[in-house]
C-alpha cells in the first residue's frame, strides 16, 4: 500500500528528530553511519527482496515495486535515479469519488482491464467462457544469478557478474492462469529487462489477446515521447511530441518491425536534451509486429508499454501451454537522451549481439547492386571485383540475380526460391567464380590481403514464377480463397511451417558449403499480407529465429548482414544473430545524415551498414561531393561502396583509395566506441558527432555543413565525453586540454553546400 502522511504528523516528526539530535548527537552520528553502510550494501546488491518489497539496483538507477497486501497486486514505487531505501513520503489518496477506483489511481506492474483500471491494459486474456477479466495476485518469487535464455526468442545474455534476475510468480485464482514476470538487471548499464510468461493452468482453452512485455507507470508529471518514424528510403526519422491526456502510440502491422515505426520508445521530461535531463528508453527485442502505447490517465499518471501488437496475436493456449513474450529492454538516464542511447549501444554490443564480428572492425566492401543491378555475367562481375580490389576494397558482394535454372533471375519477376546458380550467367559454377575473386589481392594497404566474397539471399520469399512455387504453392502465406497479393512480384513463404524452415536452412547452407563465402546479405522486400490467422505472425517469427539461430551457429565465420528493403527490420531481435543491418536503401549523403543520427537514438552505429553511392543519387537525384558521402558512410560500422567504379568521374575515383584508408582508421573507434551526438541535423545546419574509444585514448569527430554559410561567423562546437584534465592532440598538430575542447569548443570553416570534416583526437 502507499505510504501516507499529513502535515501535523510531519511537523511532529521533525520536532522529535530535532530534540533527539540535541540530546543524543552521538547516536545520530551512529545512525547516519549505519544508514550510509546500508546504502552502500543496497547499491552493491543488484536484487534486494525485503519481505514483499523488491528493489533492482544499478550503478545509477533504482527500480522498485511491492506487493499490495490487500489485493495481491504489484504496485510500482520508483523507476529512476537511485534512492536509498524503500521508504517514501507520498500523499494519501484519501476518499475516492467518481468512476475511477483505487486500482485506477495507482502505479501497477501488470495492469489488466475489467476490474476498474480504465487505462490501457498490459494483458488481456479471453477465457473459454468468453470473458476477459483477469485478477493476477502475487504468489511467490525467486532470485537467480545470471539470466536464463528465453525459449525460441532472441534475448540479452550475461554472466553471473553481469546480470541478476528476479522472477515474480503471479496467479489468477478465478481462471487458473499463471503469469511469471521476469526482471533482469544489468547494473553497469542501468538497464532492466523484462518478459512475461503466461501459462494456462486450467482445464479449458484460453486465448491471449494482448500481452505487453513491459508496462511502466511513471509518476504524476509532464513528459514528452520520442520515437523513430519513417517509410521506405526515409527510415529513422526522429519525432518528439508531448504526452497529453489519452492514449498515443505507434506500432507495426506489417508482420515485421517495419520502416514505418521502430520498436523503440523513449519518454523524457520536457526539459531533457541530448546532454541533460531524465530519459527512459524502451526497446523490444523482437522483429515482428509490435505496439508501443503511452497513456496519460485522468489522474495525471503516465503509462508506457511495449509488446506484441494485439491485432496480430490472439494466441491460443490449451491446458499446460505457455506463451512467452519477447523481452523489453528498459534504460534510465539522468544525463540526457545521449546518455540513454550510449547505455543501449553498449548493452546491445556486449550483451545482445552474439556474432564474433560484433566488436571487430568490418571489411570495406563493394556491393554490385547499384552499379550493375541485374545486368551482368561472369565477365562483368569478375571485372567489377578486379576494380574493387585495385581500389583497396576487402570484400566483394554479389547481389541479386545469380540464381535460377528453369526460371532464371534476370529481373525481379522470377526465380526467388530457386537457390541454384544460374548456369547461363555462370557456366563454370559459383565456386569457380568465388575462387577466382578470392584469389585477387586488395592493393590498398601496407599488408596485402586476399579479397573476400559475399552473396545476397532473400530466402523468406518466393516468386510465383519459380520451380519452388510450382512444386509447393501451399508454402506461400495465404488466407483461404482470398487472392494472394503480390508485391515486387513475390509472395511470402510461411516460415511458421517446419518444412519451410528446413528448406531455407538447407538451401542457404548448401550454397555456403560449396564455396568460400565470408559474408551474407539477408534481404526481405515486402510485408506480410493474407496471414491465415492472427497468431501466424508470431509463429512466423519463432520459425525465422530458429532459422537464424541454426545458420549462424553452423556458420560462425560468416559475417551476416540483415536487410529488409533497407531498414525495414532494423531491430534488437535481428541484432542477436546479425551484427549489422543495412540502414536504408536511400544512400543519398544528406538523407543518410538524418537516417543515421536518428537510428543511433536506439542502435549502436557499429550495427549500421552505410555505403557511398554514385551521383546523381538514384533516390533523390542530388549531387553531393564524394568526401561528404564517404564521411557520412564512415559513421556506420560497415563502410562500403555501392557503385561501379568505371562509371565514376576520374577525379572522384582517384580519391577512393585515400577515403578507404581513412575509413579503416576510423572504423575501430566507431565499432567499439561511445557516440556523443553534439548537434542534431533537425536542429542545426552543422550536425556533428564524436566517437570516443573504449579506453578514452582516441576520439573521432564527424562535423558537417549541410548548406552554404555566406558572409557569417562560423559556429563554435563544444565537444563532450573527453577527460577535462587531459590534453589532446588534434589532427596530429595543436595540443588542447579536454576542458578547453568541451567548455570553449572548436570552430572550422566549410566551403559551399555539403561540407564535411573528420578530425582525430589523441589523448596525451
ABEGO torsion letter per residue (X at the ends): XBBBBBAAAAAAAAAAAAAAAAABAAAAAAAAAAAAAAAAAAAABABBBBEABBBBBBAABBBBBBBBAAAGBBBBABBEBBBABABBBBBBAEBBBEABBAAAABBBABBBBGAGBABBBABBBBBAAGBABBBBBBABBBBBBEBBBBBGBBBBBEBAAABBBBBBBBBBAAAGBBBBBBBBBBAAAGBBBBBBBBBBABABBBBBABBBABBBBBBBEBBBBBBBBEBBGBBGBBBBBBBBBEBBBBEBAAGBAEAABBBBBBBBBAABBAABEBBBBBBBBBABBBBBBBBBBAAGBBBBBBEBBAAABGBBBBBGBBBBBBBBBBBBBAAEAAAAAAAAAAAAAAAABABAAAABBBBBBBBAAAAAEABBBAAAAAAAAAAAAAAGBABBBBBBGABEAABBBABAABGBGBBBBBAAABAAEAAAAAAAAAABBBABBABBBBBBBBBBBBAABBBABBAAAAABAAABBBBEABBBBBBGGBBBBBAABAAAAAAAAAAAAAAAAABBBABBBBBBABBBBGBABAAAAAAAAAAAAAAAAAAAAABAABBBBBBBGEAABBBAAAAAABABBBABABABAAAAAAAAAAAAAABBAAABBBBBBBOBBAAAGBBBBAAAAAAAAAABABBBBBBBAAABBAAAAAAAAAAAAAAAAAAAAAAABBBBBABBAAABABBBBBBBBAAGABBBBBBBBABBBBGBBBBBBBBBGBBAABBBBBGGBBBBBAAAAAAAEBBBBBBEBGBBBBBBBBBX
